[in-house]
Every structure is written in structure tokens, then in C-alpha cells.
Amino acid sequence: MMLVNGQPADSVDARDRGLAYGDGVFRTLRTRGGRPLWWRDHYAKLVADCAALMLACPDEAVLHGEVCRVAEAGEGIVKIVLTRGTGARGYAPPPGQAITRVVFSAPLPAYAQADAPDAIAARWCTLRLARQPRLAGIKHLNRLENVLARAEWTDPAILEGLLCDDLGAVIGGVMSNLLLVKDGELSTPDLSECGVAGVARTRLLRAAPRLGIPVHVGRLLPAVICAADEVMVCNSVIGVRRVARLDDAIWPPAGWTALLSKALNEDVD
């Protein structure tokens, strides 16, 4: 089911700025029993991302209600897309423009279902992410880098690709954030210049101190990843998944993924 500005529909105006310029933001949520998981964090992220792009974020009750309307009865996902709406040709944002609000559901993908393997294979991508602090961390609609990176492989056994920026620092996965543990410390790349700061990452960084796990957010190079005791990826759909293989590097389980996965799901709000 799809709602456009609260009404059942299956299309948007061809002049929409989200289509023309990628002028907007989005979120992908996991749902269970017709309710969104981690809703407070997802809405807070929407508010922050909209503010960064000078977009008016819809009322929380309105969005929450629409998510529940379209959500699958069992397990599923819901995507929220917010754009700057329709407007005349040209980059200049129309003053006072009403946003376009799109909310739709989809089945839970096979790789995120309960019987999916708890460990994945990944690869290094050749594409390099451009650094742009003004957009760093935001889940905006300009995702062409991710599209091109994901086009680098077709092997269904490889779930994720890891990306570096143009200076060689590791940023994260094509569809996920990256975590690693070395000597009991949880590390994740700094996303102040590029990348998406996902809700699962935010929740894990918040949970780690409660578990007595020190956290390091900083510049990580590929050699640091390969020397880790355990490498993980996370997002709101798959939760936390252990990386068992990254090209030629192989890691046996060290227990961190199970611990962090439990912490991630303790407060499903």
C-alpha cells in the first residue's frame, strides 16, 4: 500500500523536486504487527535531516498514523520519503513550498528474515565517496554513489560492499553502517564528512556505554578493519550482522554481534 500526502496513490507529480533533483530525505523502517520499530529514533532523525535541508518535517502523529496504515500485519518494512514538493523548473527552492509526503510498505527481504544467516560475506567497493560535510550523515535522496557501488557485484552470496572516501578512510557499507571490535573497544567510522548516520548505529552507540563497552568514533583505514577481532554491519532492516568474510579476510565469531544485537532490540519502542 502507498500513501501520497495521506491519500492512496501509486505515483507522484512528474515535476516533484525529489524526482528532479533528489531534493528530500527518506527513512526505511522495520515493522512488526503493524507497528514501526524504533519509531522515536526514526522520527528524530527525520526531524534533524529535514532541518539540515531546510525542509518542514511533517507532524509526528500524522507520519506515525500513516506508517501504521500501510504497515504489513506481520513483519515488513515501510519507507518514508519527504521531498520539497513540486515547483517550476530550476534549482532555487520555492519559498513556502508544501512538501510531498510518500509512505509505502514492502515485504521483509529474505536477507532480513528470521531464518537468514547471522553472518554475511562482504567485499571492498572500488567506488570512492565524495566528502561533503554539508550533507554528511543525512539520508537524503541523492544516492547515486550507492547505486553505482552496488552495481559492482552480482554474486548473491555477497550481501554488502564496504566503501571508502576519496582519501581512503573507511566510511561504511552500501546499505549499512560499519562497526568493529578490537581489544574490547567498539569502533565505527567518523561520518562528519560523508556517509549516512543510521538509526541502528545511533542506538548501538547509545547502548554500548550501558554495557561497559568503550566507544571510538574516528578515522578508520582498511588495515584497521582487517585487524579487528569482529566486524559487523548494521541498519534498521537487518539489525546487526557479523561479517564472516571480507574478500580474503575471514573472522570466526567472537561473541560481540550477539551481545550488540540483544542490546539493539531491548528497547523496540
C-alpha positions as a Markdown table, in Angstrom:
| # | Residue | x | y | z |
|---|---|---|---|---|
| 1 | Met | 0.0 | 0.0 | 0.0 |
| 2 | Met | 1.2 | 3.5 | -0.8 |
| 3 | Leu | 0.0 | 6.9 | 0.5 |
| 4 | Val | 0.9 | 10.2 | -1.1 |
| 5 | Asn | 0.2 | 13.1 | 1.2 |
| 6 | Gly | -2.1 | 10.9 | 3.1 |
| 7 | Gln | -4.2 | 9.6 | 0.2 |
| 8 | Pro | -3.9 | 6.2 | -1.5 |
| 9 | Ala | -1.9 | 6.6 | -4.7 |
| 10 | Asp | 0.8 | 4.9 | -6.8 |
| 11 | Ser | 2.6 | 7.9 | -8.3 |
| 12 | Val | 3.8 | 11.4 | -7.7 |
| 13 | Asp | 3.8 | 14.5 | -9.9 |
| 14 | Ala | 6.5 | 14.4 | -12.6 |
| 15 | Arg | 7.6 | 17.9 | -11.5 |
| 16 | Asp | 8.3 | 16.8 | -8.0 |
| 17 | Arg | 11.7 | 18.1 | -6.8 |
| 18 | Gly | 12.6 | 14.7 | -5.2 |
| 19 | Leu | 12.4 | 13.2 | -8.7 |
| 20 | Ala | 14.1 | 16.1 | -10.5 |
| 21 | Tyr | 16.9 | 16.9 | -8.0 |
| 22 | Gly | 16.9 | 14.4 | -5.2 |
| 23 | Asp | 15.6 | 17.2 | -3.1 |
| 24 | Gly | 14.4 | 15.4 | 0.0 |
| 25 | Val | 15.1 | 12.8 | 2.6 |
| 26 | Phe | 13.9 | 9.3 | 3.4 |
| 27 | Arg | 13.8 | 6.6 | 6.0 |
| 28 | Thr | 13.3 | 2.8 | 5.9 |
| 29 | Leu | 11.8 | 1.3 | 9.0 |
| 30 | Arg | 11.2 | -2.3 | 10.0 |
| 31 | Thr | 7.6 | -3.0 | 11.2 |
| 32 | Arg | 6.2 | -5.8 | 13.3 |
| 33 | Gly | 2.5 | -6.4 | 13.9 |
| 34 | Gly | 1.6 | -3.3 | 12.0 |
| 35 | Arg | 3.8 | -1.0 | 14.2 |
| 36 | Pro | 7.1 | 0.6 | 13.4 |
| 37 | Leu | 10.1 | -0.4 | 15.5 |
| 38 | Trp | 12.4 | 2.3 | 16.9 |
| 39 | Trp | 9.9 | 5.0 | 16.0 |
| 40 | Arg | 11.2 | 7.7 | 18.3 |
| 41 | Asp | 14.7 | 7.4 | 16.9 |
| 42 | His | 13.5 | 7.3 | 13.3 |
| 43 | Tyr | 11.3 | 10.4 | 13.7 |
| 44 | Ala | 14.1 | 12.3 | 15.5 |
| 45 | Lys | 16.4 | 11.5 | 12.5 |
| 46 | Leu | 13.8 | 12.7 | 10.1 |
| 47 | Val | 13.4 | 16.0 | 12.0 |
| 48 | Ala | 17.2 | 16.5 | 12.0 |
| 49 | Asp | 17.7 | 15.7 | 8.4 |
| 50 | Cys | 14.8 | 17.9 | 7.3 |
| 51 | Ala | 16.2 | 20.8 | 9.3 |
| 52 | Ala | 19.6 | 20.3 | 7.6 |
| 53 | Leu | 17.9 | 20.7 | 4.2 |
| 54 | Met | 15.5 | 23.4 | 5.4 |
| 55 | Leu | 12.5 | 21.2 | 4.9 |
| 56 | Ala | 9.4 | 21.3 | 7.1 |
| 57 | Cys | 9.1 | 17.9 | 8.8 |
| 58 | Pro | 5.5 | 16.6 | 9.0 |
| 59 | Asp | 3.8 | 16.3 | 12.3 |
| 60 | Glu | 4.9 | 13.2 | 14.2 |
| 61 | Ala | 1.3 | 11.9 | 14.8 |
| 62 | Val | 0.5 | 12.3 | 11.1 |
| 63 | Leu | 3.5 | 10.3 | 10.0 |
| 64 | His | 3.1 | 7.7 | 12.6 |
| 65 | Gly | -0.5 | 7.2 | 11.7 |
| 66 | Glu | 0.3 | 6.8 | 8.0 |
| 67 | Val | 3.1 | 4.3 | 8.8 |
| 68 | Cys | 0.7 | 2.2 | 10.8 |
| 69 | Arg | -1.9 | 2.4 | 8.0 |
| 70 | Val | 0.4 | 0.9 | 5.4 |
| 71 | Ala | 2.4 | -1.5 | 7.6 |
| 72 | Glu | 2.1 | -5.2 | 7.0 |
| 73 | Ala | 0.3 | -7.3 | 9.6 |
| 74 | Gly | 3.3 | -9.4 | 10.3 |
| 75 | Glu | 7.0 | -8.5 | 9.7 |
| 76 | Gly | 7.7 | -5.9 | 6.9 |
| 77 | Ile | 9.3 | -2.6 | 6.1 |
| 78 | Val | 7.9 | 0.9 | 5.5 |
| 79 | Lys | 9.6 | 3.6 | 3.6 |
| 80 | Ile | 9.0 | 7.3 | 4.3 |
| 81 | Val | 10.0 | 9.8 | 1.5 |
| 82 | Leu | 9.8 | 13.5 | 2.1 |
| 83 | Thr | 10.5 | 15.9 | -0.8 |
| 84 | Arg | 10.4 | 19.7 | -1.3 |
| 85 | Gly | 7.3 | 19.2 | -3.4 |
| 86 | Thr | 6.5 | 20.3 | -6.9 |
| 87 | Gly | 7.8 | 23.5 | -8.4 |
| 88 | Ala | 8.9 | 25.4 | -11.5 |
| 89 | Arg | 12.0 | 24.3 | -13.4 |
| 90 | Gly | 15.2 | 25.5 | -11.7 |
| 91 | Tyr | 17.3 | 24.7 | -8.6 |
| 92 | Ala | 16.1 | 27.6 | -6.4 |
| 93 | Pro | 13.8 | 26.2 | -3.7 |
| 94 | Pro | 10.3 | 27.7 | -4.0 |
| 95 | Pro | 9.5 | 29.7 | -0.8 |
| 96 | Gly | 6.9 | 28.2 | 1.4 |
| 97 | Gln | 6.6 | 25.2 | -0.8 |
| 98 | Ala | 4.4 | 22.4 | 0.7 |
| 99 | Ile | 6.4 | 19.1 | 0.9 |
| 100 | Thr | 5.4 | 15.8 | -0.7 |
| 101 | Arg | 4.9 | 13.0 | 1.7 |
| 102 | Val | 5.1 | 9.4 | 0.5 |
| 103 | Val | 4.7 | 6.4 | 2.8 |
| 104 | Phe | 4.6 | 2.8 | 1.5 |
| 105 | Ser | 5.1 | -0.7 | 2.6 |
| 106 | Ala | 7.0 | -3.7 | 1.3 |
| 107 | Pro | 7.7 | -7.3 | 2.4 |
| 108 | Leu | 10.6 | -8.0 | 4.6 |
| 109 | Pro | 13.5 | -9.0 | 2.3 |
| 110 | Ala | 14.8 | -12.6 | 2.5 |
| 111 | Tyr | 18.2 | -11.5 | 3.9 |
| 112 | Ala | 16.4 | -9.8 | 6.9 |
| 113 | Gln | 14.1 | -12.6 | 7.8 |
| 114 | Ala | 14.5 | -14.7 | 11.0 |
| 115 | Asp | 15.9 | -17.7 | 9.1 |
| 116 | Ala | 18.6 | -15.7 | 7.3 |
| 117 | Pro | 22.2 | -16.4 | 8.2 |
| 118 | Asp | 23.5 | -14.4 | 11.1 |
| 119 | Ala | 26.9 | -13.9 | 9.4 |
| 120 | Ile | 27.4 | -12.3 | 5.9 |
| 121 | Ala | 30.1 | -12.1 | 3.2 |
| 122 | Ala | 31.2 | -8.6 | 2.1 |
| 123 | Arg | 33.6 | -7.1 | -0.4 |
| 124 | Trp | 35.5 | -3.9 | -0.9 |
| 125 | Cys | 34.0 | -1.5 | -3.4 |
| 126 | Thr | 36.2 | 0.4 | -5.9 |
| 127 | Leu | 33.9 | 3.5 | -5.9 |
| 128 | Arg | 35.1 | 6.3 | -3.5 |
| 129 | Leu | 32.6 | 8.5 | -1.7 |
| 130 | Ala | 32.9 | 12.3 | -2.1 |
| 131 | Arg | 33.4 | 14.3 | 1.0 |
| 132 | Gln | 30.7 | 16.9 | 1.6 |
| 133 | Pro | 30.3 | 18.0 | 5.3 |
| 134 | Arg | 27.2 | 20.0 | 4.5 |
| 135 | Leu | 25.4 | 16.7 | 3.6 |
| 136 | Ala | 27.3 | 14.3 | 5.9 |
| 137 | Gly | 25.1 | 12.0 | 8.0 |
| 138 | Ile | 21.9 | 12.9 | 6.2 |
| 139 | Lys | 19.8 | 10.2 | 4.5 |
| 140 | His | 19.0 | 12.4 | 1.5 |
| 141 | Leu | 17.5 | 11.3 | -1.8 |
| 142 | Asn | 20.8 | 11.7 | -3.7 |
| 143 | Arg | 22.0 | 8.0 | -3.5 |
| 144 | Leu | 23.7 | 7.6 | -6.9 |
| 145 | Glu | 27.0 | 6.7 | -5.2 |
| 146 | Asn | 25.3 | 3.8 | -3.5 |
| 147 | Val | 23.6 | 2.7 | -6.7 |
| 148 | Leu | 26.9 | 2.6 | -8.6 |
| 149 | Ala | 28.7 | 0.9 | -5.8 |
| 150 | Arg | 26.0 | -1.8 | -5.6 |
| 151 | Ala | 26.3 | -2.4 | -9.3 |
| 152 | Glu | 29.9 | -3.5 | -8.8 |
| 153 | Trp | 28.8 | -7.1 | -7.9 |
| 154 | Thr | 26.1 | -9.6 | -8.8 |
| 155 | Asp | 27.2 | -12.6 | -6.6 |
| 156 | Pro | 24.1 | -13.3 | -4.4 |
| 157 | Ala | 26.4 | -14.8 | -1.7 |
| 158 | Ile | 27.8 | -11.3 | -1.0 |
| 159 | Leu | 25.3 | -9.2 | 0.9 |
| 160 | Glu | 27.3 | -5.9 | 1.4 |
| 161 | Gly | 30.1 | -3.8 | 0.0 |
| 162 | Leu | 32.3 | -1.5 | 2.1 |
| 163 | Leu | 33.1 | 2.0 | 0.9 |
| 164 | Cys | 36.0 | 4.4 | 1.5 |
| 165 | Asp | 36.1 | 8.1 | 0.9 |
| 166 | Asp | 38.3 | 9.8 | -1.7 |
| 167 | Leu | 41.2 | 9.9 | 0.9 |
| 168 | Gly | 41.0 | 6.2 | 1.7 |
| 169 | Ala | 39.2 | 6.3 | 5.0 |
| 170 | Val | 36.5 | 3.6 | 5.5 |
| 171 | Ile | 33.0 | 5.1 | 5.8 |
| 172 | Gly | 30.6 | 2.2 | 5.8 |
| 173 | Gly | 28.6 | -0.2 | 3.7 |
| 174 | Val | 26.5 | 0.4 | 0.7 |
| 175 | Met | 23.3 | 0.0 | 2.7 |
| 176 | Ser | 24.7 | -0.2 | 6.3 |
| 177 | Asn | 26.9 | 1.3 | 8.9 |
| 178 | Leu | 30.1 | -0.4 | 9.9 |
| 179 | Leu | 31.2 | -1.5 | 13.4 |
| 180 | Leu | 34.2 | -3.3 | 14.6 |
| 181 | Val | 35.6 | -4.5 | 17.9 |
| 182 | Lys | 39.3 | -4.7 | 18.8 |
| 183 | Asp | 40.6 | -5.5 | 22.3 |
| 184 | Gly | 37.1 | -4.9 | 23.8 |
| 185 | Glu | 36.6 | -1.4 | 22.2 |
| 186 | Leu | 33.7 | -0.7 | 19.8 |
| 187 | Ser | 34.8 | 1.5 | 16.8 |
| 188 | Thr | 32.8 | 3.0 | 14.0 |
| 189 | Pro | 33.9 | 5.4 | 11.2 |
| 190 | Asp | 33.5 | 9.2 | 11.7 |
| 191 | Leu | 30.7 | 10.4 | 9.5 |
| 192 | Ser | 31.3 | 14.2 | 9.7 |
| 193 | Glu | 32.4 | 14.5 | 6.1 |
| 194 | Cys | 30.3 | 11.9 | 4.3 |
| 195 | Gly | 28.2 | 8.8 | 4.8 |
| 196 | Val | 24.8 | 8.2 | 6.5 |
| 197 | Ala | 24.4 | 8.2 | 10.2 |
| 198 | Gly | 21.8 | 5.4 | 10.6 |
| 199 | Val | 19.4 | 4.8 | 13.4 |
| 200 | Ala | 20.8 | 1.4 | 14.2 |
| 201 | Arg | 24.3 | 2.9 | 14.6 |
| 202 | Thr | 22.9 | 5.6 | 16.8 |
| 203 | Arg | 21.1 | 3.1 | 19.1 |
| 204 | Leu | 24.2 | 0.9 | 19.4 |
| 205 | Leu | 26.5 | 3.9 | 20.2 |
| 206 | Arg | 24.0 | 4.8 | 22.9 |
| 207 | Ala | 23.8 | 1.2 | 24.3 |
| 208 | Ala | 27.5 | 0.5 | 24.4 |
| 209 | Pro | 28.3 | 2.6 | 27.5 |
| 210 | Arg | 25.5 | 0.9 | 29.4 |
| 211 | Leu | 27.2 | -2.4 | 28.6 |
| 212 | Gly | 30.6 | -1.1 | 29.8 |
| 213 | Ile | 31.9 | -1.1 | 26.2 |
| 214 | Pro | 34.2 | 1.8 | 25.4 |
| 215 | Val | 33.4 | 3.5 | 22.1 |
| 216 | His | 35.7 | 5.1 | 19.5 |
| 217 | Val | 34.4 | 7.2 | 16.6 |
| 218 | Gly | 37.2 | 8.2 | 14.3 |
| 219 | Arg | 39.1 | 7.8 | 11.0 |
| 220 | Leu | 39.5 | 4.1 | 10.2 |
| 221 | Leu | 41.6 | 2.7 | 7.4 |
| 222 | Pro | 41.1 | -0.7 | 5.7 |
| 223 | Ala | 44.1 | -2.2 | 7.6 |
| 224 | Val | 42.3 | -1.4 | 10.9 |
| 225 | Ile | 39.2 | -3.2 | 9.7 |
| 226 | Cys | 41.2 | -6.3 | 8.7 |
| 227 | Ala | 42.9 | -6.4 | 12.1 |
| 228 | Ala | 39.7 | -6.3 | 14.1 |
| 229 | Asp | 38.5 | -9.1 | 16.4 |
| 230 | Glu | 35.0 | -8.9 | 15.0 |
| 231 | Val | 33.5 | -6.8 | 12.2 |
| 232 | Met | 29.8 | -6.0 | 11.9 |
| 233 | Val | 27.3 | -4.1 | 9.8 |
| 234 | Cys | 24.0 | -2.7 | 10.9 |
| 235 | Asn | 20.9 | -1.0 | 9.7 |
| 236 | Ser | 17.2 | -0.7 | 10.7 |
| 237 | Val | 16.2 | -3.6 | 8.5 |
| 238 | Ile | 18.8 | -6.3 | 9.2 |
| 239 | Gly | 19.8 | -5.2 | 12.7 |
| 240 | Val | 23.4 | -6.2 | 13.4 |
| 241 | Arg | 25.1 | -8.8 | 11.3 |
| 242 | Arg | 28.5 | -10.3 | 11.7 |
| 243 | Val | 30.9 | -10.1 | 8.7 |
| 244 | Ala | 32.4 | -13.5 | 8.4 |
| 245 | Arg | 34.3 | -12.8 | 5.2 |
| 246 | Leu | 35.6 | -9.6 | 3.6 |
| 247 | Asp | 37.2 | -10.6 | 0.3 |
| 248 | Asp | 40.2 | -12.7 | 1.6 |
| 249 | Ala | 39.8 | -11.8 | 5.2 |
| 250 | Ile | 37.9 | -14.2 | 7.4 |
| 251 | Trp | 36.7 | -13.8 | 11.0 |
| 252 | Pro | 35.3 | -16.5 | 13.4 |
| 253 | Pro | 32.6 | -15.4 | 15.8 |
| 254 | Ala | 33.8 | -13.6 | 18.9 |
| 255 | Gly | 30.5 | -13.0 | 20.6 |
| 256 | Trp | 30.2 | -9.3 | 20.1 |
| 257 | Thr | 27.5 | -9.5 | 17.4 |
| 258 | Ala | 25.1 | -11.4 | 19.7 |
| 259 | Leu | 25.7 | -9.0 | 22.6 |
| 260 | Leu | 25.1 | -5.9 | 20.5 |
| 261 | Ser | 22.1 | -7.4 | 18.7 |
| 262 | Lys | 20.4 | -8.1 | 22.1 |
| 263 | Ala | 21.1 | -4.5 | 23.2 |
| 264 | Leu | 19.8 | -3.1 | 19.9 |
| 265 | Asn | 16.5 | -4.8 | 20.3 |
| 266 | Glu | 15.9 | -4.4 | 24.1 |
| 267 | Asp | 14.0 | -1.2 | 23.7 |
| 268 | Val | 12.0 | -1.6 | 20.5 |
| 269 | Asp | 9.7 | 1.4 | 21.2 |
